[in-house]
Every structure is written in C-alpha cells, then in structure tokens.
Amino acid sequence: MTDFIGGLPKCELHLHIEGTLEPELKFELAGRNGIDLPYASVEEIRAAYSFDDLPSFLKIYYEGMDVLRTEPDFYDLAMAYLRKAASQNVRYAEIFFDPQAHTSRGVPFDLVIRGLRRALIDAENQLGIRAQLIMCFLRDFQAEYAMATLLESLPYREWIVGVGLDSDEKGNPPVKFKAVYERARQEGYLLTMHCDVDQENSTEHIRQAIEEIGVNRIDHGVNALEDPSLVEAIREKGLGLTVCPISNGYVTDSMKADAIRRMLDLGLRVTVNSDDPAYFTGYVQENLVALADALQLSREDLVQLERNAFEITWLPRHLKDAYLAELDAYAAG
C-alpha cells in the first residue's frame, strides 16, 4: 500500500508555504540575513516544536518567519516545498501564503509575492508540478487590515487564484471579514476559509462560512459532522473539505481519522493535505500513509480522496480532466 500511495498522482489544497520552513533552511536563511537564532542546531529547533493546541503552534510558527526577509528567501522557501512535493508525485498544489505575517514586520508585499511567483514558474518548467497561490488573511488582525491587504493584492490579481482566512479562530468568526470577502468576490477571487478543528463555536463558524460568506470550499471543517444540516448543505453545494490528519493529531486529541472515514462514506468531497509539514513532520504522502494505516483504506478509497481533490481544484475543467485521466490510468494499472 505504501508503494501504491507513493506512485499515486496527488493534489494538495491545504498547504501553508510558511509552514514548510524546515529547520535546515531556517538556519541557512538566518545566516544569509545575519540573524542570530536562539538555537545551536537543527535538533534544538525541532525539539522546540512542542505544542498541543492551535495557539501554542501559532506562537512558534510566527516566530520562525523572522528569517524570511528578501525575495530570494521566499523563492527558496517555495522551491524547497515544490521539490519535495514533486518527489511525492504531487501533480498540482494550491498554496496558501500569509502576506500580513510579513508586511506587519516591514517586509513589502511585492517582495513576498514575486519570490513565490518566480518559484512557481520555475517549478512548473523544471519539475513538472503546477501550483497556484491563495492569499490568506490573518483573522486575529483587524478586518480593516485585511481589506487593505486585499487592495494591495489587486495589481497582482493574475498571480492569485483566491483568498483564505487563517490564524487564531477564537473570537474571530467568519462574519468579521464579510465585507472583505464580498469585495474579494467582486474582484474575481475564489473563496475559502479555515474552520479549524474543535474550536469554540466551530459549527456556528462553519454555518457562517457557508451561508453568510458563501465560500467555495472549507479548510478543515470536520466539526460539520456534528450538525446534519451542515453536512447536507456541504453536500448540496458540492463544497470541498481540505482535511489535515497529522496536524489534527498535534493540535487536537487525534488525527480525526474516523471523521474522514465518515465523510467518505457520506459522499462528501473530503481531501487529505499536510497543512504545515515542517512543524507537523509529514508531507502529503506521510498523511496518506498514516490515514491508510489508521483506517485500513483500500486503493479505491485512496483514489477517491485524490479524485475529490482534483475535482475541487480552482483549475479550468480541461486541466482537471487531464489530471483525473492520469489518476484513472494509474488506478487501472
């Protein structure tokens, strides 16, 4: 089964590029930019990755970004992920980036997106992996800052396929950003939003994302299973759910494998992704292997997970169909 998963054409839809900053690259960038890290070795950095909920993870996550200062830093960050993803036969990825995490510390938006964009172009030409960018707003900042970031993104509209919402969910419901999302829709952006696992008011936040924001898909979203009306709305609208098993195991009580099994059985468009793999010690292949082990998934189950992912991508129909044909050919081989 591990060999089958290795060769499976994959699609990743829930991946924070800042969350792919491995300790080795962090040391390299710190040296390049003359930054003193409070760690003497890669092993010390990994040992510091100790967290058991979303806030404790986010504290370490944002601290680690300080080494990202220049356009080449963002290029190297994205290329490192895309090389790893290509090695795991990820054929297509939609990548989150958090511009406010950088502009809030004085790094210009233009510098961030140019580095990322250049890496996406080079990776497609050199590695054969296609990717697009999703710009996320940080929900623990003011909605006005999100709106300003949205406006700042407009000159780069052709480089960004959609917008998302991440960071600390407590006290920051979807409706806080309703006007921002309305403007994003007017500008032609597609819409997604984190509804993190086992948060305060989880089901209400999912309801807001669906009914008041009108998202095109939901990131995480496993708590929808607690409310049959949400399950029905998700199924009726054909919304995708981008679930991250290994990261669930770090910030909640489990991988939520049983929830993923139930979503599959209910015919929901559930997908498997890696979230922040440098911090959660597993890229998309490791997530699929862990889930397959936990649930004794069949080959058909695994193919269905990837079929769901390619179907809910923000790609033109002819590109979706090309990837699905590649998946079907592998499954039949």
For each residue, the residues with C-beta under 8 A, 3 or more apart:
1: 4 5 289 292 297 299
2: 5 6 289
3: 6 7
4: 1 7 8 299 302
5: 1 2 8 285 288 289 292 302
6: 2 3 88 89 285
7: 3 4 89 330
8: 4 5 89 288 302 303 306 327 330
9: 89 91 306 323 326 327 330
10: 88 89 90 91 284 285 288 306 309
11: 90 91 92 93 271 306 309 310 313 323
12: 15 85 90 92 93 94 273 274 284 309
13: 93 94 217 240 242 271 273 309 312 313
14: 96 219 220 242 243 244 271 273 274 275
15: 12 19 20 81 93 94 95 96 273 274 275 277 284
16: 19 20 95 96 97 98 136 166 275 276
17: 20 77 78 81 95 96 97 116
18: 21 61 64 65 68 77 97 98 101 276
19: 15 16 61 275 276 277 278 279 280
20: 15 16 17 77 80 81 84 276 277 278
21: 18 25 26 64 65 67 68 77 278
22: 25 26 80 278
23: 26 27 42 45 46 278
24: 27 28 42
25: 21 22 28 29 76 77 80
26: 21 22 23 29 30 37 45 64 67
27: 23 24 30 31 37 42 45
28: 24 25 31 32 76
29: 25 26 32 33 35 67 68 69 73 76
30: 26 27 33 35 36 37 67
31: 27 28 34 35
32: 28 29 73
33: 29 30 67 69 70 73
34: 31
35: 29 30 31 66 67 69
36: 30
37: 26 27 30 45 67
38:
39: 44 45 48
40: 44
41: 44 45
42: 23 24 27 45 46
43: 46 47
44: 39 40 41 47 48
45: 23 26 27 37 39 41 42 48 49
46: 23 42 43 49
47: 43 44 50
48: 39 44 45 60
49: 45 46 60 279
50: 47 56 60
51: 56 57 59 60 250 251
52: 56 250 251
53: 56 57 251 252
54: 57 58 168 169 196 199 251
55: 58 59 168 170
56: 50 51 52 53 59 60
57: 51 53 54 60 61 250 251 276 279
58: 54 55 61 62 167 168
59: 51 55 56 62 63
60: 48 49 50 51 56 57 63 64 279
61: 18 19 57 58 64 65 276 279
62: 58 59 65 101
63: 59 60 66
64: 18 21 26 60 61 67
65: 18 21 61 62 68 101 102 105
66: 35 63 105
67: 21 26 29 30 33 35 37 64 73
68: 18 21 29 65 73 74 77 102 107
69: 29 33 35 73 107
70: 33 73 74 111 115
71: 74 75 111 112 114 115 118
72: 75 76 115
73: 29 32 33 67 68 69 70 76 77 115
74: 68 70 71 77 78 111 112 114 115 116 119
75: 71 72 78 79 115 116 118 119
76: 25 28 29 72 73 79 80 119
77: 17 18 20 21 25 68 73 74 80 81 115 116 119
78: 17 74 75 81 82 95 115 116 119 120 123
79: 75 76 82 83 119 122 123
80: 20 22 25 76 77 83 84
81: 15 17 20 77 78 84 85 95
82: 78 79 85 86 93 119 120 123 127 129 131
83: 79 80 86 87 123 127
84: 20 80 81 87 88 283
85: 12 81 82 88 90 93 129 283 284
86: 82 83 89 90 123 127 128 129
87: 83 84
88: 6 10 84 85 283 284 285
89: 6 7 8 9 10 86 285
90: 10 11 12 85 86 93 129 284
91: 9 10 11 128 129 130 323 326
92: 11 12 129 130 131 310 313 315 323
93: 11 12 13 15 82 85 90 129 130 131 132
94: 12 13 15 131 132 133 134 161 162 313 314
95: 15 16 17 78 81 116 120 131 132 133 134
96: 14 15 16 17 134 135 136 164 166
97: 16 17 18 112 113 116 133 134 135 136
98: 16 18 101 102 136 138 166 167
99: 102 103 109 112 113 135 149 152 153
100: 103 104 137 138 141 145 146 149
101: 18 62 65 98 104 105 138
102: 65 68 98 99 105 107 109 112
103: 99 100 106 107 108 109 112 149 152
104: 100 101 141
105: 65 66 101 102
106: 103
107: 68 69 102 103 111 112
108: 103 111 112
109: 99 102 103 112 113 149 152 153
110: 113 114 156
111: 70 71 74 107 108 114 115
112: 71 74 97 99 102 103 107 108 109 115 116
113: 97 99 109 110 116 117 133 153 156 159 160
114: 71 74 110 111 117 118
115: 70 71 72 73 74 75 77 78 111 112 118 119
116: 17 74 75 77 78 95 97 112 113 119 120 133
117: 113 114 120 121 133 156 159
118: 71 75 114 115 121 122
119: 74 75 76 77 78 79 82 115 116 122 123
120: 78 82 95 116 117 123 124 131 132 133
121: 117 118 124 125
122: 79 118 119 125 126
123: 78 79 82 83 86 119 120 126 127 129 131
124: 120 121 127 128 129 130 131
125: 121 122
126: 122 123
127: 82 83 86 123 124
128: 86 91 124
129: 82 85 86 90 91 92 93 123 124
130: 91 92 93 124 319
131: 82 92 93 94 95 120 123 124
132: 93 94 95 120 160 161 314 315
133: 94 95 97 113 116 117 120 159 160 161
134: 94 95 96 97 160 161 162 163 164 192
135: 96 97 99 149 150 153 160 162 163 164 189
136: 16 96 97 98 163 164 165 166
137: 100 141 145 146 149 150 163 164 165 166 177 180
138: 98 100 101 141 145 146 166 167
139: 165 166 167 168 169 172 176 177 194
140: 167 168 172
141: 100 104 137 138 145 146 167
142: 145 146
143: 146 147 176 177 179 180
144: 147 148
145: 100 137 138 141 142 148 149
146: 100 137 138 141 142 143 149 150 177 180
147: 143 144 150 151 179 180 183
148: 144 145 151 152
149: 99 100 103 109 135 137 145 146 152 153
150: 135 137 146 147 153 154 163 180 183 184 187
151: 147 148 154
152: 99 103 109 148 149 155
153: 99 109 113 135 149 150 156 157 160
154: 150 151 157 187
155: 152
156: 110 113 117 153 159 160
157: 153 154 160 187 188 189
158:
159: 113 117 133 156
160: 113 132 133 134 135 153 156 157 163 189
161: 94 132 133 134 189 190 314
162: 94 134 135 184 189 190 191 192 216 314
163: 134 135 136 137 150 160 180 181 184 189 190 191 192
164: 96 134 135 136 137 191 192 193 194 219
165: 136 137 139 174 177 192 193 194
166: 16 96 98 136 137 138 139 194 219
167: 58 98 138 139 140 141 172
168: 54 55 58 139 140 171 172
169: 54 139 172 173 194 195 196 199 200 205
170: 55 199 200
171: 168 200
172: 139 140 167 168 169 176
173: 169 176 201 204 205 208
174: 165 177 178 193 195 205 208 209 212 213
175: 178 208 212 213
176: 139 143 172 173
177: 137 139 143 146 165 174 180 181 213
178: 174 175 181 182 212 213
179: 143 147 182 183
180: 137 143 146 147 150 163 177 183 184
181: 163 177 178 184 185 191 193 213 214
182: 178 179 185 186
183: 147 150 179 180 186 187
184: 150 162 163 180 181 187 189 191
185: 181 182 188 189 191 214
186: 182 183
187: 150 154 157 183 184
188: 157 185
189: 135 157 160 161 162 163 184 185
190: 161 162 163 216 314
191: 162 163 164 181 184 185 213 214 215 216
192: 134 162 163 164 165 215 216 217 218 219 242
193: 164 165 174 181 209 213 215 218 219
194: 139 164 165 166 169 219 220
195: 169 174 199 202 205 206 209 218 219 220 221 223 224
196: 54 169 199 202 220 251
197: 202 220 222 223 248 251 252 256
198: 202 223 252 253
199: 54 169 170 195 196 202 205 223
200: 169 170 171
201: 173 204 205
202: 195 196 197 198 199 205 206 223 226
203: 206 207 223 224 226 227 230
204: 173 201 207 208
205: 169 173 174 195 199 201 202 208 209
206: 195 202 203 209 210 218 221 223 224 227 230
207: 203 204 210 211 212 227 230
208: 173 174 175 204 205 211 212 213
209: 174 193 195 205 206 212 213 215 218
210: 206 207 213 214 215 218 230 233 234 237 239
211: 207 208 214 233
212: 174 175 178 207 208 209
213: 174 175 177 178 181 191 193 208 209 210
214: 181 185 191 210 211
215: 191 192 193 209 210 218 239
216: 162 190 191 192 239 240 314
217: 13 192 239 240 241 242 269 312
218: 192 193 195 206 209 210 215 221 224 234 239 240 241 242
219: 14 164 166 192 193 194 195 241 242
220: 14 194 195 196 197 241 242 243 244
221: 195 206 218 224 234 241 242 243
222: 197 225 241 243 248 256 259 260 263
223: 195 197 198 199 202 203 206 226
224: 195 203 206 218 221 227 230 231 234 241
225: 222 231 259 262 263
226: 202 203 223 230
227: 203 206 207 224 230 231
228: 231 232
229: 232 233
230: 203 206 207 210 224 226 227 233 234
231: 224 225 227 228 234 235 266 268
232: 228 229 235 236
233: 210 211 229 230 236 237 239
234: 210 218 221 224 230 231 237 239 241 268
235: 231 232 238 266 267 268
236: 232 233
237: 210 233 234
238: 235 269
239: 210 215 216 217 218 233 234 269 312
240: 13 216 217 218 269 270 271 308 309 311 312
241: 217 218 219 220 221 222 224 234 263 268 269 270 271
242: 13 14 192 217 218 219 220 221 271 273
243: 14 220 221 222 248 256 259 260 263 270 271 272 273
244: 14 220 247 248 272 273 274 275 280 287
245: 248 249 255 256 257 260 272 287 290 291 294
246: 249 250 255 274 275 280 281 282 286 287 290
247: 244 250 251 274 275 276 280
248: 197 222 243 244 245 251 252 254 255 256
249: 245 246 252 254 255 280
250: 51 52 57 246 247 279 280
251: 51 52 53 54 57 196 197 247 248
252: 53 197 198 248 249 256
253: 198
254: 248 249 257
255: 245 246 248 249 290 291 294
256: 197 222 243 245 248 252 259 260
257: 245 254 260 261 291 294 295
258: 261 262 295
259: 222 225 243 256 262 263
260: 222 243 245 256 257 263 264 270 272 291 295
261: 257 258 264 265 295
262: 225 258 259 265 266
263: 222 225 241 243 259 260 266 268 270
264: 260 261 267 268 270 301 304 305
265: 261 262
266: 231 235 262 263
267: 235 264
268: 231 234 235 241 263 264
269: 217 238 239 240 241 308 311 312
270: 240 241 243 260 263 264 305 308
271: 11 13 14 240 241 242 243 305 306 308 309 312
272: 243 244 245 260 284 287 288 291 305 309
273: 12 13 14 15 242 243 244 284 287
274: 12 14 15 244 246 247 277 280 282 283 284 286 287
275: 14 15 16 19 244 246 247 280
276: 16 18 19 20 57 61 247 279 280
277: 15 19 20 274 280 281 282 283 284 286
278: 19 20 21 22 23
279: 19 49 57 60 61 250 276
280: 19 244 246 247 249 250 274 275 276 277
281: 246 277 286
282: 246 274 277 286 287 290
283: 84 85 88 274 277 286 287
284: 10 12 15 85 88 90 272 273 274 277 287 288
285: 5 6 10 88 89 288 289
286: 246 274 277 281 282 283 289 290
287: 244 245 246 272 273 274 282 283 284 290 291
288: 5 8 10 272 284 285 291 292 302 305
289: 1 2 5 285 286 292 293
290: 245 246 255 282 286 287 293 294
291: 245 255 257 260 272 287 288 294 295 297
292: 1 5 288 289 295 296 297 301 302
293: 289 290 296
294: 245 255 257 290 291
295: 257 258 260 261 291 292 301
296: 292 293
297: 1 291 292 301 302
298: 301 302
299: 1 4 302 303 331
300: 303 304 331
301: 264 292 295 297 298 304 305
302: 4 5 8 288 292 297 298 299 305 306
303: 8 299 300 306 307 327 330 331
304: 264 300 301 307 308
305: 264 270 271 272 288 301 302 308 309
306: 8 9 10 11 271 302 303 309 310 327
307: 303 304 310 311 324 327
308: 240 269 270 271 304 305 311 312
309: 10 11 12 13 240 271 272 305 306 312 313
310: 11 92 306 307 313 320 323 324 327
311: 240 269 307 308 320 324
312: 13 217 239 240 269 271 308 309
313: 11 13 92 94 309 310 319 320 323
314: 94 132 161 162 190 216
315: 92 132 319 320 323
316: 319 320
317: 320 321
318: 321 322
319: 130 313 315 316 322 323
320: 310 311 313 315 316 317 323 324
321: 317 318 324 325
322: 318 319 325 326
323: 9 11 91 92 310 313 315 319 320 326 327
324: 307 310 311 320 321 327 328
325: 321 322 328 329
326: 9 91 322 323 329 330
327: 8 9 303 306 307 310 323 324 330 331
328: 324 325 331 332
329: 325 326 332 333
330: 7 8 9 303 326 327 333
331: 299 300 303 327 328
332: 328 329
333: 329 330
